[in-house]
């Protein structure tokens, strides 16, 4: 059976014993789970002793499938070992562990999985490592946010398949590792604003980012970010033209911090799989509906459009 391994790490500004105690308590998992945001009707049950060896966390939902996680070994402030058992969409078992290491500013948390796929799914090994890794990255970010601020600024709403018009905008393009998309976009928007200011163009237009088709197994995104300014204004500032096709698209809205936008994107693909929508290999995009400079992170609205076959 094809084996796979996933490991992701993140530093959290809390001591190891605090982070360990929080993660060991299954009662806290719904607050930082990277999977439940798209499926608010999923049923989650936790055993009466949520932070002990033998404790079990179960879930069942249309979008998230069905399964359970059991604590096998708890070493305070150091390590948690678990077994995760999937029932739907297919049966499998994997070993999961959390490792907590002291760091100058708190704790480095490592979230790891070792598992095997059914033999007939051998072709999914690389994809599993990629997508589970992205889920773990999102989960660790939300765990950090929950522990450091007391809440996770992320809410996902599915608006369904809509007919969308073509869009033209002007901006700059970049390719970067998935983990660097946020900072790369910040730099691009700052550069665009400077160029538009230099040619005396007042920015009163929507901010957009288009993600161009790429192989996520390379752990990179190719994207263009910019503004829906006119052709003359964009060309004068030396910006590149980006054309987004009209047609049918799955519309998912994210409310909250841009750092958590990956939750809505992951949810959009989850929803598309569940509804058996054919995702087209063309630019997917996000439109930022309010000004991040004057809008607090909790109120930032981002509309995501995933092109699908009509």
ABEGO torsion letter per residue (X at the ends): XBBBBBBBBBBBBBBAAAAAAAAABAAAAAAABAAAAABAABBBBBBABAABBGBBBBBBBAAAEBEBBBBABBBBGABBBBBBBBAOABBBBBBBBBBBBBBAAEBBBBBBBBBBBBAAAAAAAAAAAAAAAAAAAAAAAAAAAAAAAGBBBBBBBBAEBBBBBBBBBBBBBBBBBAAAAAAAAAAAAAAAAAAAAAAGBBBBBBBBBBBBBBBAAAGBBBBBBEBBBBAAAAAAAGBBBBBBBBEBBBBBBBBEBAAAAAAAAAAAAAAAAAAGBBBBBBBBBBBBABBAAABBAAABBBBBBBBBBX
